[in-house]
């Protein structure tokens, strides 16, 4: 792969800070209440969900252009779950894609499946994390 852009961020755990190398991202981190924390900060699952949703939506716009489909009224919500997985923890994702009526049915399904094949986050998770696609 020839990198077009490289992002870098530093964190010191779930109860600390995450800071990007350019300073645009500077967030307190905290365990969510569901995992025993106080929830007074973001957490890695929220950051991953935001990144995956944004990337998927951008990928859908690119795929839509290739398919001659208007995706401007579509939106994507990524639900990232963490749970016990054997001796450690694992992640799972539900990718909820809300499509306008003009993209309902088979057209929308083909668009979402093509997007999932194209999106860099989907490629990175394929075979590693269960990702369920839900079209709404």
Backbone as CSV, one residue per row, in Angstrom:
resi,resn,N_x,N_y,N_z,CA_x,CA_y,CA_z,C_x,C_y,C_z
1,UNK,0.842,-1.176,0.000,0.000,0.000,0.000,0.890,1.243,0.000
2,UNK,0.550,2.199,-0.823,1.204,3.504,-0.807,0.338,4.445,0.018
3,UNK,0.822,4.831,1.179,0.039,5.675,2.083,-0.168,7.061,1.490
4,UNK,-1.409,7.521,1.515,-1.753,8.881,1.099,-1.782,9.817,2.305
5,UNK,-2.032,9.244,3.475,-2.128,10.014,4.711,-1.892,9.057,5.863
6,UNK,-1.236,9.529,6.900,-1.031,8.739,8.108,-1.462,9.562,9.306
7,UNK,-2.382,9.019,10.088,-2.811,9.656,11.329,-2.041,9.017,12.473
8,UNK,-1.728,9.807,13.473,-1.047,9.286,14.660,-1.699,9.880,15.899
9,UNK,-1.921,9.037,16.884,-2.481,9.478,18.155,-1.814,8.685,19.270
10,UNK,-1.717,9.313,20.420,-1.107,8.683,21.585,-2.135,8.639,22.701
11,UNK,-2.210,7.505,23.375,-3.117,7.345,24.514,-2.373,6.606,25.618
12,UNK,-2.845,6.794,26.840,-2.201,6.121,27.968,-3.181,5.240,28.734
13,UNK,-4.131,4.657,28.031,-5.073,3.734,28.641,-6.490,4.266,28.652
14,UNK,-7.392,3.435,29.150,-8.816,3.777,29.156,-9.158,4.864,30.167
15,UNK,-8.295,5.163,31.075,-8.517,6.209,32.079,-7.407,7.245,31.937
16,UNK,-7.402,7.967,30.844,-6.338,8.941,30.591,-6.762,9.928,29.522
17,UNK,-5.911,10.086,28.505,-6.180,11.005,27.401,-5.778,10.347,26.093
18,UNK,-6.404,10.805,25.022,-6.012,10.459,23.666,-5.738,11.771,22.949
19,UNK,-4.563,11.877,22.343,-4.158,13.119,21.688,-3.567,12.774,20.322
20,UNK,-4.053,13.453,19.285,-3.495,13.250,17.952,-2.217,14.059,17.807
21,UNK,-1.387,13.644,16.871,-0.092,14.301,16.683,-0.229,15.764,16.276
22,UNK,-1.350,16.136,15.645,-1.552,17.533,15.247,-2.359,18.327,16.279
23,UNK,-2.772,17.672,17.375,-3.506,18.356,18.437,-4.982,18.573,18.155
24,UNK,-5.476,18.175,16.977,-6.895,18.375,16.655,-7.796,17.488,17.511
25,UNK,-7.272,16.359,17.932,-8.007,15.464,18.816,-7.298,15.474,20.159
26,UNK,-8.001,15.826,21.195,-7.429,15.836,22.551,-8.593,15.565,23.499
27,UNK,-8.749,14.306,23.887,-9.933,13.881,24.622,-9.588,13.166,25.921
28,UNK,-10.374,13.418,26.961,-10.247,12.585,28.157,-10.867,11.217,27.873
29,UNK,-10.256,10.178,28.395,-10.752,8.822,28.238,-11.253,8.311,29.580
30,UNK,-12.316,7.542,29.551,-12.862,6.956,30.771,-13.594,5.667,30.424
31,UNK,-13.572,4.753,31.356,-14.342,3.520,31.194,-15.825,3.881,31.229
32,UNK,-16.634,3.254,30.379,-18.071,3.495,30.441,-18.650,2.871,31.715
33,UNK,-19.767,3.401,32.191,-20.390,2.827,33.390,-20.670,1.324,33.260
34,UNK,-21.018,0.864,32.064,-21.311,-0.559,31.857,-20.105,-1.449,32.152
35,UNK,-18.899,-0.854,32.101,-17.677,-1.608,32.392,-17.080,-1.209,33.740
36,UNK,-17.872,-0.510,34.557,-17.421,-0.161,35.899,-16.781,1.203,36.032
37,UNK,-16.783,2.002,34.969,-16.173,3.327,35.027,-17.180,4.419,35.343
38,UNK,-16.662,5.653,35.377,-17.535,6.788,35.674,-18.135,7.408,34.405
39,UNK,-17.644,7.044,33.251,-18.195,7.541,32.001,-17.901,9.000,31.708
40,UNK,-16.972,9.601,32.439,-16.683,11.026,32.252,-15.551,11.232,31.245
41,UNK,-15.728,10.664,30.106,-14.779,10.769,29.014,-15.235,9.825,27.929
42,UNK,-14.597,9.888,26.796,-14.954,8.969,25.721,-14.209,7.658,25.942
43,UNK,-14.469,6.690,25.098,-13.786,5.406,25.228,-13.424,4.886,23.839
44,UNK,-12.547,3.900,23.759,-12.102,3.409,22.457,-13.226,2.914,21.560
45,UNK,-14.267,2.337,22.153,-15.372,1.836,21.336,-16.115,2.987,20.659
46,UNK,-16.294,4.103,21.362,-16.937,5.276,20.758,-16.070,5.839,19.638
47,UNK,-14.764,5.904,19.868,-13.864,6.429,18.844,-13.864,5.534,17.610
48,UNK,-13.844,4.225,17.822,-13.885,3.290,16.702,-15.215,3.407,15.958
49,UNK,-16.329,3.516,16.702,-17.644,3.656,16.081,-17.708,4.909,15.221
50,UNK,-17.207,6.016,15.741,-17.234,7.277,14.984,-16.392,7.168,13.719
51,UNK,-15.204,6.606,13.838,-14.333,6.459,12.675,-14.922,5.533,11.629
52,UNK,-15.447,4.398,12.078,-16.012,3.424,11.141,-17.245,4.010,10.452
53,UNK,-18.140,4.658,11.201,-19.337,5.244,10.601,-18.971,6.309,9.571
54,UNK,-18.026,7.171,9.900,-17.615,8.228,8.977,-16.980,7.646,7.718
55,UNK,-16.121,6.654,7.892,-15.460,6.037,6.747,-16.478,5.316,5.864
56,UNK,-17.394,4.574,6.482,-18.404,3.844,5.723,-19.285,4.805,4.935
57,UNK,-19.688,5.915,5.558,-20.524,6.895,4.865,-19.784,7.510,3.676
58,UNK,-18.509,7.823,3.860,-17.714,8.366,2.745,-17.528,7.330,1.648
59,UNK,-17.295,6.084,2.048,-17.151,5.014,1.060,-18.454,4.823,0.292
60,UNK,-19.594,4.943,1.000,-20.886,4.792,0.341,-21.106,5.907,-0.687
61,UNK,-20.654,7.102,-0.384,-20.764,8.201,-1.356,-19.946,7.886,-2.607
62,UNK,-18.740,7.356,-2.415,-17.882,7.019,-3.553,-18.487,5.883,-4.378
63,UNK,-18.964,4.854,-3.711,-19.591,3.723,-4.405,-20.867,4.196,-5.095
64,UNK,-21.634,5.042,-4.419,-22.859,5.581,-5.008,-22.589,6.348,-6.294
65,UNK,-21.521,7.144,-6.296,-21.165,7.875,-7.518,-20.877,6.898,-8.661
66,UNK,-20.142,5.824,-8.354,-19.826,4.820,-9.388,-21.094,4.139,-9.904
67,UNK,-22.060,3.929,-8.993,-23.310,3.255,-9.355,-24.365,4.243,-9.872
68,UNK,-23.993,5.536,-9.944,-24.918,6.597,-10.386,-26.133,6.707,-9.455
69,UNK,-25.858,6.631,-8.123,-26.907,6.737,-7.109,-26.633,7.934,-6.216
70,UNK,-27.694,8.621,-5.821,-27.583,9.781,-4.945,-27.655,9.312,-3.488
71,UNK,-26.565,9.459,-2.755,-26.497,8.993,-1.365,-26.491,10.142,-0.359
72,UNK,-26.752,11.360,-0.801,-26.599,12.522,0.084,-27.521,12.476,1.302
73,UNK,-28.659,11.802,1.209,-29.588,11.737,2.338,-29.439,10.457,3.157
74,UNK,-28.400,9.702,2.893,-28.139,8.480,3.663,-27.330,8.825,4.914
75,UNK,-27.464,8.012,5.946,-26.638,8.186,7.139,-26.238,6.815,7.670
76,UNK,-25.150,6.806,8.431,-24.586,5.556,8.929,-24.345,5.682,10.428
77,UNK,-24.795,4.689,11.174,-24.531,4.601,12.605,-23.824,3.284,12.865
78,UNK,-22.647,3.342,13.464,-21.919,2.128,13.841,-22.106,1.901,15.338
79,UNK,-22.582,0.721,15.683,-22.717,0.320,17.080,-21.597,-0.677,17.367
80,UNK,-20.645,-0.281,18.191,-19.501,-1.133,18.505,-19.677,-1.691,19.906
81,UNK,-19.679,-3.008,20.016,-19.819,-3.686,21.297,-18.506,-4.351,21.679
82,UNK,-18.226,-4.380,22.972,-17.072,-5.101,23.495,-17.592,-6.144,24.475
83,UNK,-16.988,-7.304,24.456,-17.417,-8.356,25.368,-16.345,-9.414,25.524
84,UNK,-16.570,-10.304,26.436,-15.634,-11.397,26.677,-15.558,-12.279,25.439
85,UNK,-14.348,-12.685,25.120,-14.084,-13.536,23.966,-12.958,-14.483,24.353
86,UNK,-13.311,-15.652,24.815,-12.298,-16.587,25.281,-11.613,-16.046,26.522
87,UNK,-10.291,-15.964,26.471,-9.516,-15.482,27.611,-9.421,-13.962,27.675
88,UNK,-9.886,-13.271,26.640,-9.772,-11.815,26.600,-11.087,-11.163,26.213
89,UNK,-10.972,-10.155,25.384,-12.142,-9.404,24.942,-12.176,-9.359,23.423
90,UNK,-13.355,-9.137,22.878,-13.529,-9.018,21.445,-14.523,-7.922,21.134
91,UNK,-14.587,-7.559,19.879,-15.496,-6.518,19.409,-16.482,-7.107,18.412
92,UNK,-17.634,-6.458,18.308,-18.620,-6.756,17.274,-19.234,-5.426,16.851
93,UNK,-19.670,-5.358,15.603,-20.226,-4.121,15.065,-21.568,-4.398,14.399
94,UNK,-22.520,-3.533,14.675,-23.745,-3.472,13.880,-23.677,-2.153,13.121
95,UNK,-23.672,-2.242,11.803,-23.603,-1.067,10.946,-25.022,-0.786,10.455
96,UNK,-25.625,0.283,10.993,-26.989,0.653,10.614,-26.922,1.734,9.533
97,UNK,-27.444,1.407,8.373,-27.415,2.327,7.239,-28.847,2.770,6.956
98,UNK,-29.082,4.054,7.136,-30.406,4.617,6.857,-30.375,5.205,5.455
99,UNK,-31.211,4.654,4.601,-31.259,5.072,3.203,-32.557,5.812,2.904
100,UNK,-32.505,6.769,1.984,-33.739,7.435,1.566,-34.620,6.448,0.789
101,UNK,-35.887,6.767,0.678,-36.833,5.894,-0.027,-36.378,5.579,-1.449
102,UNK,-35.688,6.515,-2.080,-35.241,6.304,-3.465,-34.224,5.166,-3.584
103,UNK,-33.631,4.753,-2.451,-32.644,3.672,-2.469,-33.146,2.428,-1.735
104,UNK,-34.460,2.311,-1.602,-35.035,1.169,-0.896,-34.892,-0.111,-1.724
105,UNK,-35.007,-1.231,-1.056,-35.041,-2.531,-1.731,-33.691,-3.004,-2.224
106,UNK,-33.732,-3.696,-3.335,-32.545,-4.345,-3.911,-31.433,-3.346,-4.234
107,UNK,-31.796,-2.170,-4.721,-30.792,-1.149,-5.048,-29.997,-0.771,-3.807
108,UNK,-30.682,-0.529,-2.719,-30.017,-0.172,-1.471,-29.165,-1.293,-0.924
109,UNK,-29.679,-2.520,-1.002,-28.914,-3.669,-0.518,-27.607,-3.813,-1.302
110,UNK,-27.690,-3.683,-2.617,-26.482,-3.791,-3.453,-25.500,-2.668,-3.133
111,UNK,-26.011,-1.469,-2.910,-25.162,-0.328,-2.551,-24.429,-0.596,-1.236
112,UNK,-25.159,-1.053,-0.218,-24.552,-1.288,1.097,-23.536,-2.430,1.028
113,UNK,-23.851,-3.492,0.329,-22.909,-4.606,0.198,-21.657,-4.189,-0.563
114,UNK,-21.821,-3.404,-1.623,-20.659,-2.918,-2.379,-19.819,-1.978,-1.514
115,UNK,-20.486,-1.170,-0.697,-19.772,-0.272,0.213,-18.973,-1.068,1.226
116,UNK,-19.567,-2.122,1.763,-18.878,-2.960,2.751,-17.644,-3.621,2.138
117,UNK,-17.707,-3.953,0.857,-16.553,-4.536,0.165,-15.467,-3.501,-0.093
118,UNK,-15.852,-2.229,-0.208,-14.949,-1.136,-0.592,-14.335,-0.393,0.599
119,UNK,-15.074,-0.247,1.679,-14.665,0.575,2.822,-13.386,0.048,3.485
120,UNK,-12.383,0.910,3.701,-11.136,0.468,4.348,-11.340,-0.112,5.749
121,UNK,-12.264,0.441,6.527,-12.522,-0.111,7.865,-13.140,-1.507,7.742
122,UNK,-14.047,-1.688,6.793,-14.655,-3.005,6.583,-13.598,-4.012,6.157
123,UNK,-12.687,-3.588,5.299,-11.597,-4.481,4.889,-10.729,-4.861,6.078
124,UNK,-10.452,-3.902,6.951,-9.587,-4.160,8.108,-10.248,-5.089,9.118
125,UNK,-11.561,-5.024,9.229,-12.257,-5.848,10.220,-12.644,-7.220,9.668
126,UNK,-12.693,-7.369,8.355,-13.163,-8.611,7.736,-12.366,-9.808,8.250
127,UNK,-13.095,-10.774,8.778,-12.458,-11.977,9.296,-11.958,-11.831,10.723
128,UNK,-12.015,-10.614,11.265,-11.533,-10.355,12.616,-12.652,-9.977,13.583
129,UNK,-13.640,-9.264,13.088,-14.741,-8.750,13.898,-16.040,-9.057,13.150
130,UNK,-17.027,-9.553,13.878,-18.341,-9.736,13.264,-18.950,-8.371,12.974
131,UNK,-19.327,-8.147,11.715,-19.993,-6.903,11.315,-21.331,-7.278,10.687
132,UNK,-22.401,-6.810,11.311,-23.746,-7.055,10.795,-24.222,-5.785,10.099
133,UNK,-24.676,-5.924,8.866,-25.209,-4.803,8.102,-26.726,-4.763,8.266
134,UNK,-27.251,-3.618,8.698,-28.695,-3.447,8.858,-29.098,-2.227,8.020
135,UNK,-30.017,-2.446,7.099,-30.486,-1.360,6.245,-31.840,-0.906,6.775
136,UNK,-31.931,0.395,7.053,-33.162,0.943,7.609,-33.790,1.934,6.669
